[in-house]
Amino acid sequence: MSTLNMIVPEVLTKYNYEFWKTFMKIYLVGQGFWDIVDGIERKPEDTTTLEFKTWREKNGNALHAILISCEDEFLSFNNVTDSAKDVWYQLIEIFQGSANQFGAGGTVLLVAVATGHLKIVEKLVEMMSPEAILARTTHTKSFNLTPLHYAARSGYTKIAEVPVKKNNYALRIRDTKLGLIPVAAASWYGHKVTTRYLYAVTMKESLIEGDCISGAALLTTSIWHEMYGKKSGPALQMQLELQWFQEVEKIVPLAREFRNSKGLKPHEVFTEEHKDLVREGEKWMKDTANSCMVVATLIATFTFAAAFTVPGGFDQDSGFPILLHHKLFYLFIMSDALSLFSSSTSVLMFLSIYTSRYAEEDFLELLPKRLIIGLSTLFFSIATMMVTFCATLFLILNEKHKCVSILITFFAGVPVTVFVLLQFPLFLDMVISTYRPGLFNRPKDNNLEY
C-alpha cells in the first residue's frame, strides 16, 4: 500500500504509530494541509464563500491522505466524522490515550488541576503540545482521565477553559469506566457552573456518541442535582425546570428511552421528583390570580357604573350628557370604555388560571402566558381608570379650582403607582422566563471549531 500512495514509507499498524505520525506530519506540512489538521485554519461558518470552498478542498485532501495511509482496522471511526482534524486526534486517542503519556510535566499538571492552581495550569498547558492535553492517566483506578476530566469532576470552571482553548477535542474524550465526556462528568458530580460552560462549548453530536451514555447521564443528573437554578415563586421555578428538562431532551432525544437503576425513564424521574413543586405552583398561581382578580373586578364595576353616571349629568329634555361637546368628555368616555374592556379581559384571564387543570406541562407556557395577559391588561385598566378619574375632576371643577384638581390627581396616582411597582417585578420575571431565548443558546462566536 505504501508503494501505491507514496505518502508514508509504511501504512499505520499497531506497532509503528510514532514512526507513521512523523512522516505523515511531514507530508501534511509539505502539502500545506497541516494547519487544517492542527486546527489553526478553522472551518468558515459561511458555506457560500470562497474561503469555505478552499478549506473544504484542503480538509478533503488531508483526510484522504490520512485514511489511505492506515490499515483497515483503524478506519472504523470514519463513519462519524468527515474532519481531518477529528480523525487525527482520534488516532492519537487510540494509540496514546490508554497509556500514561503525561511524563513529569503531566504529573505536575494533574496535581495543579486537582488542587485548583489556575496560574500553574496555564503555564504548564502553554508549554505542552495539543496532543499531550489529550493523554490520559492511569492513576485514578480505571477511569483513565484527561486533565479536562479532572477539572470537570472537581468543578474548576476557569481551569477547564485552559485545556479547551489548547485543544477542544478534549471535550469529546470519554473516561474508560463510565464512558462520560467532560460535560456529563461535571453534571454527574453536581457542578452547575462548570456544566453550563462545558455544555456551551461541546458539540451536540458528542452527547449521542457511545450509545448516548453521556447524553443520558447529563439529562438524568441535571434533574438529580437541580441544575436549573432558582426562581422566586413555585410556578416560575417549575417553568424553569421544565425548560431545562425539555432543552436537554431535545439535544439527546435517544436518552428519553433510557432507564435508571429503578427502571424509570427520565420523564418519569422528573414527574416523580416534582410532584410537590406542582402542588406548590398550583397554590401560588391560584393565590396570585385570586388577588389580582379582586382588583380587576372592582375596576370593572367602577368603570361600568361611571358610564351611566357621567360628570355633569344628563339633559332632561334630550337625554344626552350636558358636557357632551366638551373636549375632555371624549377623553373621559374613551378611557372609561378602555378601562372596562381591559379589566373585563383581566378578570377572564385570572378566572381561566383559577379553573385550569394544572397539568405538569401547563407550567411551561399556558399558565405563564395567561398570567402575563392578565397582569398586562390589569395594569392598562388601572392606567385608563386614572385617566378617567382625572378627566372627571377637570370636567366638574372650573378654572378657579384647577390647582385643586391637579393636587387631587397627583395624590390619587400614588396608591396606583405603588400597586404597579409591587406587581411589576413579577410581571417582568414572567415575561423574561417565558419569552427569553433557550437556556442553552450557544454563543455564535466562541472560537471553538471541531
N, C-alpha and C positions, 0 to 999 in steps of 0.2 A: 504493500500500500504506500509506503514511503516513496517508492520509485515513481508511483503514479502522481502523487500530489506535489512532490518536490517542495514541501513546506518545512517539514522537520525530518531529521535523519531516521527517527523511529516513531511509529504511532504510539499513542498513550496506552500503557498497560498498567497492571497492578504494581509494577516494580520500578518504573522509570519516571515517576511524576516530576521530580526535581529537574532531571535532565530534559524532559519534554517541555516543561514550563519555560526553561531558559531559552531554548531555541524558538518556541512559539512566540515568546515575548519579542525576541529579536526580529522575527518575521513581521509581527504586527506593527512594531515601531517603524521598520523599514518601509512598509506599505502605507503608513500614515493612518493606521486603524487603532493604534494603542489608546489614543485619547477617548475613543468611543468605549473601549473595553474598560479603561480605568475610571470612566465616569467624568473626566474633565470636560469633554464635549457632550453637553446634555441634549436630550431629546427636545426639540422645539414643540411648544404647545400647539401652535397653528399649523395644521397639517397641509395647508394650501400654499405655504411659502416654499421658495427655492431652498432655504436652509434645511427644511424638513426633508425634502427630497434628497439632498446631499447626505444628511445624517442617515436616512434610511438605506441608501446605497452602501455607505461605509459600514453600517451595522450588519447589513446582509453579507457583505464580503468577509467581515471579521467572523461572523457566526459560521459561515460556510467553511472558512479555514480551520476553525477550531473543531467543528464536527467531523470533517473528513480526516482529521488527524487523530481521532480517537477510535479505540476498539468499540465494537457494537454494544458491549455490556455497559458502557458509560454513557449511552445516549438516551436512556430511559427518561431522564429529566426533561428532554426537549419537548415533550408534549404539553408542558405547562408554561413555556416561555419562548418568545422569539427575540430575546435580547441577548446580544453577545456578552454584555456585562454580567447578566444573571448567570449565564452558562459558565463563565469564567470563575465566578465566585462560588458556584455550586460545586465545581470541581475542586476548588480549594477546600470547601467544607468536607467533601468526600475523603480527600487524601490527608488533610491536616486537622479536621475537626475533631476526630476521635482521640487524637493524641495530645499530650500537653506540650504545645508549641510556644508557650509564652517565654520561656527562658527566665533569666534573672529579672530582666525588666518587667516581664509579665507578672511575675510573682509579686513584685512591688506594686504593680498596678492593681492587682486583685486586693491587696491589703489596703491600698489607698481608697479604692472603691468601697470596700466593706466598712471602712472606718469613716467614710464621708469627707475625705480631704480633697476638695474640688481643685485647688491650685496644683497639687501634686499630680492629680489625674490629668489635668490639662497639659502639663509639661511632659508627662510620660507618653500620652497619646500623640502629642506633637512629634515626638522622636520615633514613634513606631510606624511601620508601614500599614496601609489599609488592610492587607491580608492578615497581619498579626492581630488586628482587632477582632477578627472572626474566630480565632483559635479558642479552643475550649480548655478547661482544666478538669482533671480527674480528682481534684481534692475534695469535692462535695459529694461523697458517697457515689451514686451512679447517675447523678444529674448531668454531668459534663456541661458546665455553664460557661458562657462568654461573659466578658466584663459588663455588657449591657444587661444580661440576665441578673447579675449581681445587683446592679443599680436599680433595676425594676423590682426585684424582690425586696430590696431594702427601702424603697420609696424615695430615692435620691433623684429628684427630677432634673436638677441642674447638672448633676454628674451624668445622667442618662443622655443629656443633649450632646455631650462631648464625643462619645463613640459614634453616635448617629451622624454627626457632622463629618466625622472622619470617613466613615463607611456605612451608608444607610442600609446596606444589605444585611447588616446585623439585626435589623428589625424582623427579618424573615426566618432567622435560625431558631429551631426548636430545641428545647432540652431533651435529653435522651431517655428520661424516665417518664415524665408526664406528657411530653410532646407539645409543650406550650411555647409559643413565641413570647417575646418580652411583654407586649401589652396585656396578654392573657395572664402572664405571671404576676404583673403588677396588680391586676384586678383580683387574682387569686388570694393575694396577701392583703387586700383591702386598702391599697394606696390610691386614693381618689385622684389627687393632682397628677401623679405620675401616669395613671391610667389615661386620663384625659389628654395629656401631652403625647404619649406614645400612640394613642388612637389617631390623633390628628396627623401624625406623620407615617402611619402604617398603611400600606396598600390594602384595600378591601380583599383582594384575592388571597392575601396571606392568611386571612382568618378562616378560609374554607379549604385550605390545603391540609393534607394529612387527615382525611376523613372528618374534617370540620371540628377537630378536637378543640383547637384554640377558640374558634367562634362560639362553640357550645359553652366552654369554660367562661368566656367573657360575659356571655348572656346570663348564665346562672349565677356567677359570683357577683355580678353587678346588682342582682336582687338581694343576695345574702348580705352584702356589705353596704347596701343603700347608697350606691354611687351617685344617685341623682341629686344630692344636696338637700337643703331645707328651704321651705317656703312658709310664709305666715298664713295660717288658715288650713284646715284639713283638706278642703276641696282643692285649693291650689297645689297642695303637696301631692294629692292623689293625681292631679293632672300632670304634674312634673314627672312623677314616677311612671305613669302610663306613657308619656312621651319618650322617656329614656328606654323603656322596655320595647316599644314599637320601633324605635330607631335602630336599636341593636338587632332586633328581629329582622328588619329589612336587610341589614348588612349580611347576616348569616342565616338565610331562610332555612337551610338544611338543619340547623340546630333546633328547629321547632319540634322535631320528632325525637330528639334525644331524651333519655330518661335518666334521672339521678339514682342514687342508691336506694331510694324509697319507691322507685318505679314511677315517679311523677315527671311529666313534661314541663318545660319552662313556664308555659302559661298556667298550668295547674299549680306550680310552685308560687307564681305571682299572685294568683287568686287567693290561695291559702294564706299567704303572708300579709294580705291587705284587707282581710275581712273587717278588722276593727277600724281601719282607716276609712273604708267605705261608709261604715255607720257614722263615724265622726263627721265625715264630709257631708253626709245627708243632713245631719242635725245642724251643722254650720250653715249650709245653704238655706235650709228652711227658716232658721232664725233670722238670717240676713234678709231673705225675701219678705218675711213677715214684717220686719221693722220698716223696710222701705215701702212696702205696700200700704201701710197705715198712712205714711206721709203722702203718697201718691193719691190715695183715696180722699184725704182731706182737701188736697188741692183741686181734685176733680169736682168735689162738692161745692167748694167756694166759687170756682170759676163758672160752674153751671148756674149757680144762683145769681152771680154777677151779671150774666147775660140778660136776665129778666128784671134786674133792679138797677138799670143804667143810671149813671150820675146825672142829676138834673131832672129825672123823672120823664114822664110821657105827656104829650099834648092831649088834653081831654077830648078835643074835637077830632083831630086827625089820627090820634093813636101812635104817631111817630115820636121818637125821642126829641125832647126840646133842644138838646145840644147836637142834633144830628149833623148839622153843617159846620160844626166846629172842627178844626183840623185835628185836634188831639182826640176827638171822639173816634175817628177811624183807627188811630193808634190803639185806643182802648179796646175796641171791639175785635181787632185783629189779634192783638196779644192775648186777649181773653180766650178767643177761639183756639189759638195755637196751644195755650196752656192746657185747655180742656182736652184737646186731642192727644197731646203728648202724655199727659198724666193718665189718661184712659189706657193708652198703649202700655205705659209703665205698669199699671195695675194688672193688665192681662199677662204681661211677661212674668211678673212676680208670681202671679197665680199659676202659670204653667210650670214654674220652677217648684212651687209648693206641691203640685199634684204629679210631678214627674215620677217615673218608675225607679229611678236611681240605680240603674244597672252600672256595672263597673266601667263600661266604655262610654257612658253618658258624661263622665267627668272629663273626658278628653276634649270635646268641642261643644256638644249640645248644651249642657248646663252653663259652662262659662260664657258662651255666646248669648244665651238668654239673659244672663245676669248683666252682661255688658250693654245689651239693648235696653234692659230695664233701668239701669243706672243712668245711661246717657239721656234717655227720654225723661227721666225724673229730674235730672239737672236742668234740662231745657225747659221743662214745665215750671220749675221754680224760678228760672230767669224771666220767662214770659209773664208769670204771675206778678213778679215785682214790677215789670213794665206796666202791667195793667193797674196795679196799685198807684204807681207814680202818676200815670195819666189821669186817673180818677182824682187825685189830690189837686192837680193843676187845673182840672176842669171845674171843680166845685169851689176852689178858692181863687179870688180875683187877684189882680196885680198887687194890691196893697198887702196881701198875705203871702206873697211869693217866697219870702225868706222862710216863713213857717213851713211851706211845702217842701222846700229844699232840705230843711233840717229834719223833718219827719222822714223824708225819703232816705236820707243818709242813715238814720238810726234803724229804719225798717230793714235796711240791707244787711245789717250786722249779723243777726241770727242766721239769715240765709247763707251768707258768706261762710260763717262758721260751720254750718252743716255740710256745705260743699267741700270745704277744706278737710273736714274729718273723713268724708267718704271718698274723696278723690284718690288718695293713695291706693285704696282697694281697687277702684276702677282702673287705675293705671297699671297696677300689678296684673290684673286680669287680662288687660289688653296685650301687655308685653308677653305674658306667658302663653297666650293663645295664638298670637299672630307673628311672633318672632320667628326668625329662620330656625332650621333644625338644630337640635342640641349639638350635633357633631359636625356642623358645617366646617369644612376644612379650609384653611387659608389658601387663596388662589396662587400666591407666590411664596411658597415656603422653601424654594430652592432644593427640593428633595425629589430627585428623579430616580427611577428604577430601570 
